[in-house]
Every structure is written in structure tokens, then in C-alpha cells.
């Protein structure tokens, strides 16, 4: 594996929410199994769910429950999620990384599919919203929003990094012409994320912080 440094300092970071800053996988898995049960289908093991779930989540529904309309599926999902979202908590190293971004004057944004109501609850518990310059939430397909975020906030693509835990996040970064970092704290496995070919893969945000500090806010992309 060879390495090459980014030429520009990372001045802007766009975060995913679920699996990147907070751990909501158990709650989403529980709510998704509730939807499957309501539709008369077998529930999934966590391993199967991680392998099958994808974004945009409508693809997951179309694949497994094509005969029921989306509004009904969403009603089932959100009703159950509200009952179990007390299990959602901040991920290790997330707060430290957000504080690091603030200390380094890195601008921070959020691009997430998380529902507005759920984000309000989870942000109230974690206080992470206070570290974000601007959140973009309830976005079903992040690829359709990334250019707007860059243009609206005057972000230079070669100074901007998107951090996420799913293949869709890496695809979104590529679509926006920005750098990507995959974290192994969420939904997708190492094999799934390697297949998406992000610039960097880290175990968690502490590892990413160490990389940024070692390279004066530049990264060493992992190029095969």
C-alpha cells in the first residue's frame, strides 16, 4: 500500500450522524425488525441486518417489503424507534473529536438521514448540535444534497472531508468531489467499506484525530 499526502489542509468536515457520532444501530435494528414483523416477515439477526441495510433506505424497503407503501412503513418504524431510542448514545471519541475540531477552527457540518424529531432528542442528550456549524438532516439521498452544502457554505472541495460509516457516505463524498473517511463504528463492515474505496479507513474518530495531528491537519490517503 502506498501513501500520498493531501496537499491542502482540511478546514471543513461534514459528519454523518448515525454510526459516526452516535450509536443508534441497536435501536434502528429493533425498529426495522418491528416493521418486518408488522409486514408478516421474519426478523433479521444483527449480522443479516448490517449486511442488508443500505442507503437510501428506500432501497432496503423496496427489496424486502415492496408490497407496502412507504408512509405505512415509516409510521411503523418511527413509532417503534421512539420507544427504543433511549438506547442511543454517543460513540467513544466523538465528543473529543468535535472538541478537537472546534479548537482547530475546523468548520463542522452534519449530513444525515436522521429524522428531525429523533435528532432533536439525541442532540438534546449528547449536546453535539452545539459543535455543528449547520446540520442538514432528514436527507434521504445525501448525494442529492452534497453540492448544495458545498456551494451554500463556500466550502472548497479540496479542503473538505466527509466522515461516515456507510458505503453511501463514501459515494456521497465522491459525488461531491471531496475527501472521504470511513469509520468502523457503525453499520457497514470493513469489507463493505473497503469496496467503496474511501480515501482513509479508521477504527474510530480518535485514530482520525491522531492522523490529523501528526500531519498538521493533512491526511495520508490509503491508496492501493
BAVO-162320 format. One line per 10 residues: number of its first residue (from 1); their letters; for each residue x, y, z of N, C-alpha, C. Coordinates in steps of 0.1 Angstrom, whole numbers. Layout:
REM residues N
NUM) A) X/Y/Z/X/Y/Z/X/Y/Z  ...
END
This chain:
REM residues 224
1) XXXXXXXXXX) 8/-12/0/0/0/0/9/12/0  7/22/-9/15/34/-9/6/45/-4  13/56/0/7/67/6/11/80/-1  2/90/-1/5/103/-6/-3/114/2  4/124/6/-2/134/15/-12/143/7  -23/147/14/-31/157/8/-23/170/7  -25/178/-3/-17/190/-4/-23/201/4  -36/201/6/-43/211/13/-47/207/27  -47/217/36/-52/215/50/-67/212/50  -71/203/58/-86/201/60/-92/212/69
11) XXXXXXXXXX) -100/220/63/-106/231/70/-121/229/73  -127/219/66/-141/217/68/-144/202/69  -152/198/78/-156/184/80/-171/183/80  -176/174/72/-190/170/71/-192/157/78  -200/156/88/-202/143/95/-215/137/91  -215/124/91/-227/116/92/-230/115/107  -242/112/110/-247/111/124/-247/97/130  -256/89/124/-258/75/129/-246/66/126  -240/61/136/-228/52/134/-215/59/133  -216/73/133/-203/81/132/-202/89/145
21) XXXXXXXXXX) -212/96/149/-212/104/161/-220/97/173  -231/90/169/-239/83/179/-241/69/175  -243/60/185/-246/46/182/-261/44/183  -267/43/172/-282/41/172/-285/28/165  -275/20/162/-277/7/155/-286/-2/162  -285/-4/175/-295/-13/182/-309/-9/180  -311/4/182/-325/10/181/-330/9/167  -322/12/157/-326/11/143/-329/-4/139  -321/-13/144/-323/-27/141/-336/-32/147  -339/-28/160/-351/-31/167/-363/-26/159
31) XXXXXXXXXX) -363/-13/155/-374/-7/148/-376/-13/135  -365/-17/128/-366/-23/115/-372/-37/116  -368/-44/126/-374/-57/128/-389/-56/131  -393/-46/138/-407/-43/141/-415/-41/128  -409/-34/119/-415/-32/106/-417/-45/98  -406/-53/98/-407/-66/92/-418/-75/98  -419/-75/111/-429/-83/118/-443/-78/115  -445/-65/114/-458/-60/111/-462/-63/96  -452/-65/88/-454/-69/74/-455/-84/72  -454/-91/83/-456/-106/83/-443/-113/79
41) XXXXXXXXXX) -432/-107/80/-419/-113/76/-411/-117/88  -401/-125/86/-392/-129/97/-382/-117/101  -379/-117/114/-370/-106/118/-356/-111/114  -347/-101/113/-333/-103/109/-324/-103/121  -314/-112/120/-303/-111/130/-295/-98/128  -288/-94/137/-280/-81/136/-270/-83/124  -264/-94/123/-254/-97/112/-261/-95/99  -273/-101/97/-280/-101/85/-285/-86/82  -289/-79/92/-294/-66/90/-282/-57/86  -271/-58/92/-259/-50/87/-255/-53/73
51) XXXXXXXXXX) -257/-65/69/-254/-69/55/-264/-64/45  -277/-63/49/-288/-60/40/-291/-45/40  -290/-38/52/-294/-24/53/-285/-15/44  -291/-5/37/-283/4/29/-291/17/28  -284/27/23/-289/40/20/-289/42/5  -298/50/0/-311/54/6/-319/42/11  -325/44/23/-332/33/29/-344/28/22  -349/36/12/-360/31/4/-356/19/-4  -343/17/-7/-338/5/-14/-340/-7/-6  -338/-6/7/-340/-17/17/-354/-21/17
61) XXXXXXXXXX) -363/-11/18/-377/-14/18/-382/-20/5  -377/-15/-6/-382/-20/-19/-377/-34/-21  -366/-38/-15/-360/-51/-17/-368/-61/-8  -372/-57/4/-378/-67/14/-393/-65/16  -398/-53/14/-413/-51/16/-418/-43/5  -418/-48/-7/-422/-39/-19/-437/-38/-20  -445/-46/-13/-459/-45/-14/-466/-36/-5  -459/-29/4/-465/-20/14/-459/-6/11  -468/4/11/-464/18/7/-455/24/18  -447/32/14/-437/38/23/-443/46/35
71) XXXXXXXXXX) -453/53/33/-459/60/45/-462/51/57  -468/39/53/-471/29/64/-458/23/70  -448/21/62/-436/15/67/-429/26/76  -429/38/73/-424/49/81/-431/50/94  -444/49/93/-452/50/106/-448/39/115  -447/27/110/-443/16/119/-429/18/125  -420/22/116/-406/24/120/-405/34/131  -410/46/129/-408/57/138/-416/55/151  -427/48/151/-435/46/163/-426/37/172  -420/27/166/-412/18/175/-399/24/179
81) XXXXXXXXXX) -393/32/170/-380/38/173/-381/48/185  -392/55/185/-395/64/196/-395/57/210  -399/44/209/-400/36/222/-386/31/226  -377/30/217/-364/23/220/-352/32/219  -354/45/215/-343/53/212/-336/58/225  -341/54/237/-333/57/249/-319/50/249  -318/40/240/-306/32/240/-295/40/231  -299/50/224/-290/57/216/-280/65/224  -267/64/222/-257/71/230/-246/76/221  -238/85/226/-227/90/219/-216/79/218
91) XXXXXXXXXX) -209/79/206/-199/69/204/-186/73/211  -178/64/215/-165/67/221/-157/76/211  -150/86/217/-141/95/209/-149/106/201  -162/105/200/-169/115/192/-168/129/198  -171/130/211/-171/143/218/-157/149/217  -147/141/220/-133/146/219/-129/151/205  -134/144/195/-131/148/181/-138/161/178  -150/163/182/-158/175/180/-151/187/187  -146/185/199/-139/195/206/-126/198/199  -119/188/194/-107/190/186/-110/199/174
101) XXXXXXXXXX) -121/196/167/-124/204/155/-126/219/159  -133/221/170/-135/235/175/-122/242/178  -113/234/185/-100/240/189/-92/244/177  -93/236/166/-85/238/154/-92/247/144  -104/252/148/-112/261/140/-116/255/126  -118/242/127/-124/234/116/-139/236/115  -144/240/104/-159/242/103/-165/228/102  -176/226/109/-183/213/110/-197/214/106  -201/204/98/-215/203/93/-220/188/95  -233/187/94/-239/174/95/-247/171/83
111) XXXXXXXXXX) -246/159/77/-254/155/66/-259/141/69  -272/140/72/-277/127/78/-291/125/74  -295/112/74/-309/108/71/-317/109/84  -311/111/95/-319/111/108/-331/120/107  -342/115/113/-354/122/113/-353/134/122  -359/145/119/-358/158/126/-362/156/141  -372/148/144/-377/146/158/-366/138/165  -361/127/159/-351/119/166/-338/127/168  -334/135/159/-322/143/160/-324/152/172  -335/158/173/-337/168/184/-336/161/198
121) XXXXXXXXXX) -341/149/199/-340/141/211/-325/137/214  -319/132/204/-305/127/206/-295/139/207  -297/150/201/-289/161/203/-291/167/216  -303/166/221/-306/171/235/-298/163/245  -297/150/243/-290/141/252/-274/143/251  -269/144/239/-255/145/237/-249/159/237  -257/168/233/-253/182/232/-244/184/220  -243/174/211/-234/175/199/-238/186/189  -251/190/189/-255/201/180/-248/214/182  -243/216/194/-236/228/198/-222/229/191
131) XXXXXXXXXX) -217/217/186/-204/217/179/-206/218/164  -218/219/159/-220/219/145/-224/232/139  -217/237/129/-220/250/123/-234/250/117  -237/238/110/-250/237/104/-254/223/102  -265/218/106/-270/204/104/-279/204/92  -277/194/83/-286/191/72/-291/177/75  -304/176/80/-309/163/84/-322/159/77  -326/147/78/-338/142/71/-335/141/56  -323/139/52/-319/138/38/-318/123/34  -327/119/26/-328/105/22/-317/101/13
141) XXXXXXXXXX) -313/109/3/-302/106/-6/-292/117/-5  -281/115/2/-271/125/5/-264/130/-7  -264/122/-17/-257/126/-30/-265/138/-36  -277/139/-34/-285/150/-39/-284/163/-31  -277/162/-20/-276/174/-11/-261/180/-11  -251/171/-14/-238/175/-11/-233/187/-18  -237/189/-31/-233/201/-38/-239/213/-33  -251/212/-29/-258/224/-22/-250/228/-10  -246/219/-2/-239/222/11/-226/229/8  -219/224/-2/-206/230/-6/-208/244/-11
151) XXXXXXXXXX) -218/246/-19/-220/259/-25/-226/269/-15  -235/264/-7/-242/273/3/-232/278/13  -222/270/17/-213/274/27/-199/278/22  -197/279/9/-185/283/4/-173/273/7  -176/260/7/-166/251/10/-157/247/-2  -144/248/0/-135/243/-11/-135/228/-10  -138/221/-21/-137/206/-21/-124/200/-16  -113/206/-20/-100/200/-16/-96/204/-2  -105/211/5/-103/213/19/-114/207/28  -122/198/22/-134/193/29/-133/178/29
161) XXXXXXXXXX) -137/173/41/-137/158/44/-150/154/49  -155/143/43/-168/137/48/-165/124/56  -170/124/68/-168/112/76/-181/104/78  -181/91/75/-193/83/76/-189/69/78  -200/61/81/-198/47/84/-204/38/74  -209/43/63/-216/35/53/-211/38/39  -213/28/30/-209/30/16/-215/42/10  -228/45/13/-235/57/8/-227/70/11  -221/70/23/-214/82/27/-201/84/18  -195/73/15/-183/74/6/-187/77/-8
171) XXXXXXXXXX) -198/72/-12/-203/75/-26/-207/90/-26  -213/95/-15/-216/109/-15/-204/118/-16  -194/115/-8/-181/123/-9/-176/123/-23  -176/111/-29/-170/110/-43/-179/119/-52  -192/118/-51/-201/126/-59/-198/141/-57  -195/145/-45/-192/159/-43/-178/163/-46  -169/154/-49/-156/157/-52/-147/161/-40  -151/155/-29/-144/158/-16/-138/146/-11  -130/147/0/-123/136/6/-132/128/15  -129/115/17/-138/106/25/-130/99/35
181) XXXXXXXXXX) -136/97/47/-130/89/57/-141/80/62  -139/67/62/-148/57/67/-144/53/81  -154/52/90/-152/48/104/-159/35/106  -152/26/114/-157/13/117/-166/12/129  -173/22/132/-181/23/145/-196/22/142  -200/18/130/-214/19/127/-219/7/119  -226/9/108/-234/-1/102/-227/-10/92  -218/-4/84/-211/-12/74/-198/-19/80  -195/-30/75/-183/-38/79/-171/-33/71  -159/-37/76/-147/-34/69/-147/-37/54
191) XXXXXXXXXX) -151/-49/51/-152/-54/37/-161/-45/29  -173/-41/34/-182/-33/27/-176/-19/24  -169/-13/34/-163/0/33/-151/0/24  -143/-11/24/-132/-12/15/-136/-12/1  -148/-19/-2/-153/-20/-15/-157/-6/-20  -161/3/-11/-165/17/-15/-153/26/-18  -141/21/-14/-128/28/-17/-128/43/-11  -129/44/2/-127/58/7/-112/61/7  -109/74/9/-95/78/10/-88/72/22  -96/72/33/-90/67/46/-100/58/53
201) XXXXXXXXXX) -96/48/60/-105/40/69/-98/40/82  -106/43/93/-101/43/106/-110/35/115  -105/30/126/-113/22/136/-123/31/142  -119/44/146/-127/53/153/-122/67/151  -129/77/157/-125/91/155/-112/94/162  -108/87/173/-96/90/179/-84/87/169  -85/77/162/-75/74/152/-74/84/142  -85/90/137/-85/100/127/-79/113/133  -82/116/146/-76/128/152/-61/126/152  -56/115/156/-42/113/156/-35/115/143
211) XXXXXXXXXX) -42/110/132/-37/112/118/-36/127/115  -47/134/118/-47/148/115/-36/156/123  -35/153/135/-25/159/144/-11/156/139  -8/144/135/5/140/130/9/147/117  -1/150/109/2/156/96/-3/170/94  -4/178/106/-8/192/105/-21/194/98  -31/186/101/-44/187/95/-45/183/81  -35/176/77/-35/169/64/-36/154/67  -40/146/57/-41/131/59/-32/124/49  -30/112/51/-23/103/42/-34/93/36
221) XXXX) -39/96/24/-49/87/18/-42/73/16  -50/63/19/-46/49/17/-49/45/3  -39/45/-6/-41/42/-20/-35/29/-23  -43/20/-30/-38/7/-33/-31/8/-47
END
